[in-house]
Amino acid sequence: MKLELLVPQPRASESFRRSRERFIPEKPGCYALTTFERHILYIGLTVNLRRRVNEHLDSVAKTELTPAGRAVLVHWIETAEVNKVERTWMNIHLIEEGRLPGLNRVYSPTSA
């Protein structure tokens, strides 16, 4: 599924690379990891976007090549309503694709 179908739309994006992490805020929000073509590979929520992206950069599962492609971009929306936004994004993905994003293992919004 393409990123453009998410509602609300992420308002910012950055390359999914360690050298770019300083441009990601240390604020709560929801985020999506995508391929260059903006196909969603993972949807998540967090109380600290920068820290969570760094944790994903340390994860082989999030940085290796998948059947759908490699995560090269991170898109996010700063929000205090992380559970609501993540659940909405997951529901949109389930409706469009009939499944969770390829790198998501569970569908239960909890703060990270």
TAQUIVEN-V664394 format. One record per residue. N is the residue number from 0. RES is the residue in three letters. SS is DSSP state (hx for helix, st for strand, lp for the rest). PSI is psi in whole degrees, -180 to 180 (none if undefined). NEAR is the number of other ideal C-beta (glycine too) atoms within 10 Angstrom. Layout:
N | RES | SS | PSI | NEAR
N | RES | SS | PSI | NEAR
This chain:
0 | MET | lp | 142 | 21
1 | LYS | st | 147 | 12
2 | LEU | hx | -34 | 18
3 | GLU | hx | -18 | 8
4 | LEU | hx | -10 | 15
5 | LEU | lp | 140 | 21
6 | VAL | lp | 124 | 9
7 | PRO | lp | 155 | 13
8 | GLN | lp | 140 | 10
9 | PRO | lp | 144 | 20
10 | ARG | lp | -8 | 11
11 | ALA | st | 160 | 15
12 | SER | st | 160 | 17
13 | GLU | st | 160 | 16
14 | SER | st | 141 | 13
15 | PHE | lp | 73 | 23
16 | ARG | lp | 146 | 13
17 | ARG | hx | -36 | 11
18 | SER | hx | -13 | 7
19 | ARG | hx | -2 | 14
20 | GLU | hx | -28 | 17
21 | ARG | hx | -16 | 8
22 | PHE | hx | -1 | 11
23 | ILE | lp | 130 | 22
24 | PRO | lp | 155 | 12
25 | GLU | lp | 59 | 9
26 | LYS | lp | 162 | 14
27 | PRO | lp | 149 | 17
28 | GLY | st | -180 | 25
29 | CYS | st | 151 | 28
30 | TYR | st | 161 | 27
31 | ALA | st | 135 | 25
32 | LEU | st | 132 | 24
33 | THR | st | 165 | 27
34 | THR | lp | 176 | 18
35 | PHE | lp | -35 | 11
36 | GLU | lp | 3 | 11
37 | ARG | lp | 32 | 16
38 | HIS | st | 128 | 16
39 | ILE | st | 127 | 27
40 | LEU | st | -28 | 21
41 | TYR | st | 142 | 21
42 | ILE | st | 134 | 26
43 | GLY | st | 174 | 26
44 | LEU | st | 158 | 25
45 | THR | st | 162 | 21
46 | VAL | lp | -12 | 14
47 | ASN | lp | 100 | 17
48 | LEU | hx | -46 | 25
49 | ARG | hx | -47 | 16
50 | ARG | hx | -42 | 13
51 | ARG | hx | -41 | 20
52 | VAL | hx | -42 | 23
53 | ASN | hx | -39 | 13
54 | GLU | hx | -40 | 14
55 | HIS | hx | -36 | 19
56 | LEU | hx | -23 | 16
57 | ASP | lp | -5 | 9
58 | SER | lp | 121 | 12
59 | VAL | hx | -39 | 6
60 | ALA | hx | -35 | 11
61 | LYS | hx | -18 | 19
62 | THR | hx | -14 | 15
63 | GLU | lp | 167 | 9
64 | LEU | lp | 133 | 8
65 | THR | st | 170 | 16
66 | PRO | lp | -28 | 5
67 | ALA | lp | -8 | 16
68 | GLY | st | -173 | 14
69 | ARG | lp | 143 | 15
70 | ALA | lp | 119 | 27
71 | VAL | lp | -13 | 16
72 | LEU | st | 147 | 20
73 | VAL | st | 131 | 26
74 | HIS | st | 143 | 20
75 | TRP | st | 164 | 24
76 | ILE | st | 127 | 19
77 | GLU | st | 128 | 15
78 | THR | lp | 147 | 17
79 | ALA | lp | -17 | 11
80 | GLU | lp | 54 | 15
81 | VAL | hx | -42 | 22
82 | ASN | hx | -45 | 15
83 | LYS | hx | -47 | 14
84 | VAL | hx | -44 | 22
85 | GLU | hx | -44 | 24
86 | ARG | hx | -42 | 17
87 | THR | hx | -48 | 17
88 | TRP | hx | -43 | 27
89 | MET | hx | -42 | 21
90 | ASN | hx | -42 | 11
91 | ILE | hx | -45 | 16
92 | HIS | hx | -43 | 21
93 | LEU | hx | -42 | 14
94 | ILE | hx | -45 | 10
95 | GLU | hx | -40 | 13
96 | GLU | hx | -17 | 13
97 | GLY | lp | 13 | 7
98 | ARG | lp | 168 | 10
99 | LEU | lp | 162 | 16
100 | PRO | lp | 149 | 23
101 | GLY | lp | -34 | 17
102 | LEU | lp | -4 | 18
103 | ASN | lp | 134 | 16
104 | ARG | lp | -31 | 9
105 | VAL | lp | 160 | 8
106 | TYR | lp | 80 | 13
107 | SER | lp | 106 | 8
108 | PRO | lp | 115 | 19
109 | THR | lp | 147 | 9
110 | SER | lp | 141 | 11
111 | ALA | lp | none | 12
